């Protein structure tokens, strides 16, 4: 009986929607944290780290 999903469609639907919700929450958290971390006054400013790499 390859290809028959007798009753498993609901479980598959719940798992896919749940995984999608987890990914959505992860992307929203990353988007929320991205603004304070980037820029000249961020956690690791790009200009400082770039000049630090040149001196090494």
C-alpha positions as CSV (number, residue, x, y, z in Angstrom):
1,X,0.0,0.0,0.0
2,X,2.6,2.6,-1.1
3,X,1.1,6.0,-1.4
4,X,-1.9,5.6,0.9
5,X,-2.0,7.8,3.9
6,X,-4.9,6.4,5.8
7,X,-5.5,8.9,8.6
8,X,-1.9,10.4,8.7
9,X,-2.8,13.6,6.8
10,X,-3.9,15.3,10.0
11,X,-0.8,14.5,11.9
12,X,1.3,15.5,8.9
13,X,-0.6,18.8,8.7
14,X,0.0,19.5,12.4
15,X,3.7,18.7,12.2
16,X,4.2,20.9,9.1
17,X,2.3,23.8,10.6
18,X,4.1,23.5,13.9
19,X,7.5,23.4,12.2
20,X,6.5,26.5,10.1
21,X,5.5,28.3,13.3
22,X,8.8,27.5,14.9
23,X,10.7,28.8,11.9
24,X,8.6,31.9,11.8
25,X,9.3,32.6,15.5
26,X,13.0,32.1,14.9
27,X,13.1,34.5,11.9
28,X,11.1,37.1,13.9
29,X,13.5,36.9,16.8
30,X,16.5,37.2,14.5
31,X,14.9,40.2,12.8
32,X,14.3,41.8,16.1
33,X,17.9,41.3,17.3
34,X,19.5,42.3,14.0
35,X,18.9,46.1,14.3
36,X,20.8,46.6,17.7
37,X,23.6,44.3,16.6
38,X,24.4,46.0,13.3
39,X,25.7,49.4,12.4
40,X,28.5,51.6,13.7
41,X,27.3,51.4,17.3
42,X,26.5,47.7,17.3
43,X,27.9,44.9,19.3
44,X,30.9,44.5,17.1
45,X,31.2,47.5,14.8
46,X,32.2,46.6,11.3
47,X,34.9,49.4,11.0
48,X,36.6,48.3,14.3
49,X,36.6,44.7,13.4
50,X,37.8,45.4,9.8
51,X,40.8,47.5,11.1
52,X,41.5,44.8,13.7
53,X,41.8,42.2,11.0
54,X,44.3,44.3,9.0
55,X,46.6,44.7,11.9
56,X,46.8,41.0,12.6
